[in-house]
């Protein structure tokens, strides 16, 4: 276990956060408020799992981060090639592992291509979208350190 003195507590959730910083605070039950830069959202668990379903689960946000990253890269590709992104849709499904540790075991992402994209560009679009930042991170996982810090100490 790491020494709590080595980790700095997060700033208050209502404080402005610089890029690269996220703060999550308990709201009630299984509900947590997430602050990212100037944005706020809630994560929770479904009612059937003991939550109040006031927001997506953290696992759903994980999958959504990949899908939205693929959509962003696909949209930028279309813009660079003068194609109207109207009709671009990206969907996904994910499955949970049946063994331990608890984790997502598979994700399937589908890109619905707008009518304006020439079929000869489909392969290039797929190559670009498949190299979005989140997908790259899944292929080359970052180092993750989880530690404790003392409450009431300033950052």
N, C-alpha and C positions, 0 to 999 in steps of 0.2 A: 504494500500500500504506500502511496506517496504521502509525503509530509504536507499537511494542510497549509503550512506556511509557504509552500512553493507555488500554490495556485492563487490567483487573484480573483476575488468575487466579481460577478458580473455587475455592471452598473444597473440602476433601477430601470425597469422596462419602459418607463415614460421618458427616459433620457435619450437624447439623440445618439444614434449608434453609427459608427463609421462602417463602411463596407468591410465585410469579413467578420463582423461581430453579430451574434444572435443572443437574445436573452429570452428565457422561458421561465414563467412564474406560475405557481399553482393558483388556480382560481377556486375550484371546489371539486370534490369527488375525484373523478378521473379527467377533469377539464383543466387545461393549461393555456395561458395566453402566451403567444409567441410574438416577439418583436424583432423585425428585420429592417434595418435602416429606419425609415419613417412609417413602415407598414406594420399592421397588427392583424393577427388571426388567432383562431382558437383551434386546438386539437382536443379530441375527446375519444371516447370509446362508444360503440353502439350500445343501445339500451340492453340488448341481450347479453352483452359482455360486462354489464355493471355500470356503464356510463350513462350520460344523458343525451348523447348524439348531437351536441351543439356544434360539432365540426368534424372534419375527417380525422382518421387515426394517423399517428405518426407514420405508420407503414404506408398508408394511402398517399401521404404527402411525399414519401420517398419515391414511390412509383410515379406520382404526378410530376415530380421534379425531372425525372428522365423524360417523360412524355412531353412536357412543356419545353424542355431543352431541345428535343428533336424537332418540335413544331417551330421553335424560334429559328433554328438553323435552316430548316426547310423554307420558312418564310423569307429569310435573308437571301437564300439561293434564288428563289423566285423573283425577288426584287432586283437582284443583280442581272437577271436575264429578262427583265421587262415583262414579267408575267404577273397578272393580277392575282393576289393571294386569295381572293374570294373563292370559297369552296375548299380551301385547304383545311383538312381535319386530320388530327392524329389521335388515335385511340390505342388503348392497351388493356391487357389483362395480366394479372399476376397470380401466382400460386405460392402458397406457403409450404415450406418443408414439413414433412411429416415426422422427421426425427429432430433431435436436439443438436445444436442450439436452435432456438426459434429464429427463423429468418425467411426472407423471400427466396424461393428456390428457382423461380423462373419468371421472366417477363416477355411478353410478346407485344411488339409495337407495330402498328399498321398506319401507314401514311396514305390518306385519301388525296390524290393529286388533282389539282384544279384542271378543268378542261383545256385551259389555255397553254398548258405545258406540252411541247412537242414530245412525243414518245421517245425520240432519240435522246432526250435529256433525262429520262427517268433514272437510268443507272447512275448518272452523275449526281442527281438529287439525292438518291439513296446513299451514295458514298459520302456526301457532305453531311447529311442528317445523321448518319451513323457515327460521325466523329464529333458530335456535340460534347461539350465539356463534361456533362454528367456521365455520358456513356464512356468517354475516355477515362474518367475517374474510376468507374466500375472495373475497367480493364486494367488499370494501374492504381490499385487502392492506395489512399493516403495513409500515413501514419496517424493513428488515433490514440490520443492520451486522455483518459478520463481520471480526474483527480478531485480531491476535496479542498475546500478553502474555508477559512473561518468567516462566520457571518459578522457583520458590523465593521469590517475593515474596509478602508477606502481603496479605490483602484488608482 
